[in-house]
Amino acid sequence: MKTWTKEERYRVLKNADEIRSLHEQIIQSDYRQHFHIQSITGLLNDPNGFVYHDGLWHLFYQWCPWGAVHGLKYWYHTVSEDLVKWKNVGVCIRPDTEYDNKGAYSGSALPTDGNLYLYYTGNHRDEDWTRRPYTCLVDLKDGGTAVKLPPLFGMNEDYTEHQRDPKIIHNELNGKYYIILGAQTKEKKGCCLIYVSDSPTEGWRFAGQLKVPGFEDFGDMWECPSIETISGYDVLLFCPQHLTLPGRGGSVHHNGYLLGHMNWDTLTFTPYNTRFHVLDFGFDSYAAECAANPNDKNKATLVAWMGLPDASYPTDEEDWSGCLTLPRELRVRDHRLIQQPLDELRALRGKKIDLESTDLLPRVCEMELISRGGDLILRLFASSDGTGGMTIAYDDGAKEITVDRSGMKRRFNTEQGEQRIRPLPKGLFHLRILIDRSSVEIFVNDGDAVFSSRIFPTEGEDRLFVEGDASIHLWELKRAVEESFAVDSGQPV
């Protein structure tokens, strides 16, 4: 594997031709996805600025163009009319001012009449590499030009340098605007900071630290925080870092949520109970971003990075890494968030596979399984003798489902554990599984739980085996994301 110098990682992209040959190289990879957003070159991580505006869904992602390495970050822009077929637009935010000289980090978007505002963290570093974060603002014009406005505010000196990922919220009840930042106290405890203003573009002041009773000591940093209102519930989503959770193996970075009530007057989020709910039970999910549904306030749409911080993947050696999860419909049911694939995805279904005549598993497909009760074992990408692959096993006695990818030949991030377990008190009755060239997303019991994972099958790992009483339907899926090479977006790079 290549060892990257600081100069290589933080090199400025000056011309699209600098990465054209890299793009042509990586699109030949056997692991390039067909219906997931993925990096055009280099590394993709957090989704940003997910929003519906002026007839289009806009979704940006963190992007380092040079290779599978975290370095100088840009915002890359994609758009869709239906959340299924995505078009590459190009670079939107570049780190080209003193406030973001070492990266345009994660953030969110606010649509208004005639404007789409993008809020992000400017990663500024001095000559001695001391970091000072700034909360920055871009006005994205209709022509695609990103106009940078003056930074809204700088670093809060009462906390460490880790202050990032602004989430913009407009409170319709009091008319005020709020920005929530992920942060770290001087005692190295994760928290959220809240700023308030009467305007989305100016007049911001520090309102205080978000109070979350029962979670005063829960990880040493909270990333990507958000407060959403879904089905009448307030939902605090965040990513606590550097702590272990039951059933999560050796993983120390998590994506989860609390259901409760947000009081904006006292800046207190009161959870309904003291349980932190994991958002995704799979191996690879982080930095979830929500977009409000323009027609139904009872639901939102969620997308996440199908990856983790401090992790590596087999495509690193091909100089690219990263994709996003499928957008999911987000609702509340039985005091839990449920995630379901969008109905629009059914339009990708192509040829239906006759499982009575073959056990070959397509690399791009959708599977729907209805259990008739009892234990169930499903092996994806097994060898011809039925061994290996990714195993999905339901134990009816224990009432729990287990996903195990240790049988795959290309193993990675094994120190974080290769098995994930989710209790199913009501048993298993339904699975919907979406498989792309290098990912598997498993939706359990109509969205009661989801497992999102990267997998990298090799030659001979191509069979499907089922043990148990169930009916299965399998469809090939059409491509939805094109491999277009778009870099310029409204102005020269």
Summary of the structure (lengths in Angstrom):
residues: 493
radius of gyration: 22.0
end to end distance: 28.8
largest distance: 66.9
contacts: 1685
relative contact order: 0.15
helix: 6%
strand: 51%
